[in-house]
């Protein structure tokens, strides 16, 4: 019993507590209250909640960005499909590249 709390739990009163007792007090009737050991449930719960919140935030942000990309790609596909009818080509758009005649390039 090296530690003081082990001595108190075993019922041994240290000498300094004997000096604090009033004269005539029976030491066998004295009850020493030992504080409960520290509980780590609260800090662990806070760490888990913060971790879960961070993961949820990243997940929500990723889903939002992916939905924006999906909307943008759908819009781009719709615009690409609508361009020939807007130009008036009847669905056929061709591009001509002109090269100069002769061997000088």
C-alpha positions in Angstrom: 0.0 0.0 0.0 2.3 2.7 -1.3 -0.4 5.0 -2.6 -2.4 7.1 0.0 -5.7 6.2 -1.7 -5.0 2.5 -1.3 -4.3 3.1 2.4 -7.6 5.0 2.9 -9.6 2.3 1.0 -8.0 -0.4 3.3 -9.2 1.6 6.3 -5.8 2.8 7.5 -5.9 6.4 8.8 -2.7 8.4 8.1 -1.2 10.2 11.0 -2.0 13.6 9.7 -5.7 12.8 9.7 -5.4 11.7 13.4 -4.1 15.2 14.2 -7.2 16.8 12.5 -9.7 14.7 14.5 -11.1 16.4 17.6 -10.1 15.1 21.0 -12.1 12.1 22.1 -13.2 11.0 18.6 -13.2 7.3 18.0 -11.1 6.7 14.9 -13.1 3.6 14.1 -16.3 5.7 13.6 -14.7 8.1 11.2 -15.6 7.7 7.5 -13.2 9.0 4.9 -14.8 9.8 1.6 -12.6 9.1 -1.4 -13.4 10.8 -4.6 -14.4 8.5 -7.5 -11.8 7.8 -10.1 -12.0 10.1 -13.1 -14.3 9.0 -15.9 -13.1 9.4 -19.4 -16.6 8.7 -21.0 -17.3 12.4 -21.5 -14.1 13.4 -23.3 -14.3 10.2 -25.4 -17.8 11.0 -26.4 -16.8 14.6 -27.4 -14.0 13.3 -29.5 -16.3 10.8 -31.2 -19.0 13.4 -31.8 -16.4 15.8 -33.3 -15.0 13.1 -35.6 -18.5 12.1 -36.7 -19.4 15.7 -37.3 -16.3 16.3 -39.4 -16.9 13.2 -41.5 -20.5 14.2 -42.0 -19.5 17.6 -43.1 -17.0 16.3 -45.6 -19.6 13.8 -46.9 -22.3 16.5 -47.3 -19.8 18.8 -49.1 -18.7 16.0 -51.5 -22.3 15.1 -52.3 -23.1 18.8 -53.0 -20.2 19.2 -55.3 -21.0 15.9 -57.2 -24.6 17.1 -57.6 -23.3 20.4 -59.0 -21.1 18.5 -61.5 -24.0 16.3 -62.5 -26.2 19.4 -63.2 -23.4 21.1 -65.1 -22.8 18.0 -67.3 -26.5 17.6 -68.0 -26.7 21.2 -68.9 -23.6 20.9 -71.2 -25.1 17.9 -72.9 -28.4 19.6 -73.5 -26.7 22.7 -74.9 -24.5 20.5 -77.1 -27.6 18.8 -78.4 -29.4 22.0 -79.0 -26.6 23.9 -80.9 -27.2 22.4 -84.3 -30.9 23.3 -84.3 -30.1 26.8 -83.0 -27.6 27.3 -85.8 -30.0 26.0 -88.4 -28.0 23.2 -89.8 -30.7 20.7 -89.4 -28.5 18.5 -87.2 -25.5 18.6 -89.5 -22.7 21.0 -88.6 -19.4 20.9 -90.5 -16.3 23.0 -90.1 -14.1 23.8 -93.1 -10.4 24.3 -92.8 -8.8 26.2 -95.6 -5.3 25.4 -96.7 -3.4 27.6 -99.1 -2.8 26.1 -102.6 0.7 25.3 -103.6 3.6 23.9 -101.8 4.3 26.8 -99.5 3.0 26.1 -96.1 
